[in-house]
Amino acid sequence: MTSIYFFNIIYFVHETFAYEIYIEKVRKIDALEISTEISKLMHQIHALLKQNMSQPLNGLNITPPQGMVLRNLGKNGKMKISAISEKLGLSNSTISGIIDRLEKQNMVERVRSEDDKRVVYVSLTDEFMKIHQGMHKGAEDTIKNILSKGTPEDVDKIMEALNTLKRLLSSN
């Protein structure tokens, strides 16, 4: 009788341990599936945002590298070509070619330094700054239009989820 009782205890412990291992494997699979699904959703959302947000840029004929240069100039103000090259990880000659094309479209201008005439800065033109402000307004209107399709509860959920994601990403 004792050996059967002992065997039952061992069997119970074994089954409990096996069940815990099984549950842990299921949790890992679920976590992998969830992270894969989140990754897919983020990629899809990025593509949809890019598609929706590019509408204000459609008439400007700006290539992605040109957009990166313009974004950097808009964010940092006047910059040397070497500084833009460093920020974007592109060669000075590549950036210089991009600047040439943007200059022809009257989006940027080259300005010599007052202190050292050998130094040339690149800045956004006043004309492009007006267009740039309109693009920001267009982007805000696009987001407003997209969010207006949802309920106030939807918007609250989006805000909560984005703030949670921001907090999680910031904790790394």
C-alpha positions in Angstrom: 0.0 0.0 0.0 2.8 2.4 0.8 4.6 1.8 -2.5 1.3 2.5 -4.4 0.8 5.7 -2.3 4.5 6.7 -2.9 4.1 5.9 -6.7 1.0 8.1 -6.8 2.8 11.0 -5.2 5.7 10.6 -7.6 3.3 10.4 -10.5 1.4 13.4 -9.3 4.6 15.4 -8.9 5.8 14.3 -12.3 2.5 15.2 -13.9 2.4 18.6 -12.1 5.9 19.3 -13.2 5.2 18.2 -16.8 2.0 20.3 -16.8 4.0 23.4 -15.6 6.6 22.8 -18.3 3.8 22.4 -20.9 2.1 25.7 -19.6 5.4 27.5 -19.8 5.9 26.3 -23.4 2.4 27.5 -24.2 3.1 30.9 -22.6 6.3 31.2 -24.7 4.5 30.2 -27.9 1.7 32.7 -27.0 4.3 35.4 -26.2 6.0 34.7 -29.6 2.7 34.8 -31.4 1.7 38.0 -29.7 5.0 39.7 -30.4 4.8 38.5 -34.1 1.3 39.9 -34.3 2.3 43.2 -32.7 5.2 43.4 -35.1 2.9 42.8 -38.1 0.4 45.4 -36.9 3.1 48.0 -36.4 4.4 47.4 -39.9 0.9 47.6 -41.3 0.1 50.8 -39.3 3.5 52.3 -40.5 2.6 51.6 -44.1 -0.9 53.1 -43.7 0.4 56.2 -42.0 3.0 56.6 -44.7 0.3 56.2 -47.4 -2.1 58.7 -45.7 0.5 61.2 -44.6 2.2 61.3 -48.0 -0.8 62.9 -49.6 0.2 66.5 -48.8 3.6 65.8 -50.4 2.2 64.4 -53.7 2.6 67.5 -55.8 6.2 68.4 -54.6 8.1 65.6 -56.4 10.4 65.0 -53.4 12.4 61.7 -53.3 12.9 60.0 -49.9 16.5 61.2 -49.6 15.5 64.7 -50.4 12.8 64.4 -47.8 15.4 63.3 -45.2 17.5 66.3 -46.0 14.6 68.7 -45.8 13.5 67.1 -42.5 16.9 67.5 -41.0 17.1 71.2 -42.1 13.7 71.8 -40.8 14.6 70.3 -37.5 18.1 71.7 -37.1 18.1 74.9 -39.1 21.1 75.8 -41.3 23.7 73.1 -41.5 26.9 72.3 -43.3 26.8 69.7 -46.0 29.2 67.6 -43.9 26.9 67.7 -40.9 23.9 66.6 -43.1 26.1 63.8 -44.5 27.0 62.7 -41.0 23.4 62.7 -39.8 22.1 60.7 -42.7 25.1 58.4 -43.2 25.6 59.5 -46.8 28.7 60.9 -48.6 29.3 64.6 -48.9 29.0 64.2 -52.7 25.7 62.5 -52.5 24.3 65.2 -50.2 25.7 67.9 -52.5 23.9 66.3 -55.4 20.6 66.2 -53.4 21.2 69.9 -52.4 21.8 70.8 -56.0 18.4 69.3 -57.0 16.6 70.9 -54.1 18.2 74.3 -54.9 16.9 74.1 -58.5 13.4 73.5 -57.0 13.9 76.6 -54.7 13.5 74.5 -51.5 17.0 75.1 -50.1 19.7 77.7 -50.5 23.4 77.7 -49.9 24.7 80.5 -47.7 28.4 81.4 -47.1 29.5 81.9 -43.5 30.0 85.5 -42.5 33.0 84.5 -40.5 34.7 82.1 -42.9 33.9 82.4 -46.5 35.1 78.8 -47.1 32.2 77.4 -45.0 28.9 77.0 -46.8 25.6 76.4 -44.9 22.4 75.0 -46.4 19.1 76.2 -45.2 15.4 76.0 -46.2 14.2 78.9 -48.3 11.4 81.2 -47.1 9.3 79.9 -50.0 9.7 76.3 -48.9 9.1 77.2 -45.2 5.6 78.4 -46.2 5.0 75.1 -48.0 6.5 73.2 -45.0 4.0 74.9 -42.7 1.2 74.0 -45.0 2.4 70.4 -45.0 2.3 70.3 -41.2 -1.3 71.7 -41.4 -2.1 69.1 -44.0 -0.7 66.3 -41.8 -2.7 67.6 -38.8 -5.8 67.7 -40.9 -5.2 64.2 -42.2 -4.9 62.8 -38.6 -7.9 64.8 -37.5 -9.9 63.4 -40.4 -8.8 59.8 -39.6 -9.6 60.1 -35.9 -13.0 61.7 -36.7 -14.1 58.3 -38.2 -13.8 56.7 -34.7 -15.8 57.1 -31.6 -14.6 59.1 -28.6 -14.0 55.7 -26.9 -11.8 54.6 -29.9 -9.7 57.7 -29.7 -9.3 57.2 -25.9 -8.2 53.6 -26.5 -5.7 54.7 -29.2 -4.3 57.4 -26.8 -4.0 54.9 -24.0 -2.4 52.3 -26.2 0.1 54.7 -27.7 1.0 56.1 -24.3 1.5 52.6 -23.0 3.7 51.7 -26.0 5.7 54.9 -25.5 6.2 54.1 -21.8 7.3 50.5 -22.6 9.7 51.7 -25.3 11.1 54.3 -23.0 11.9 51.8 -20.2 14.6 50.1 -22.3 
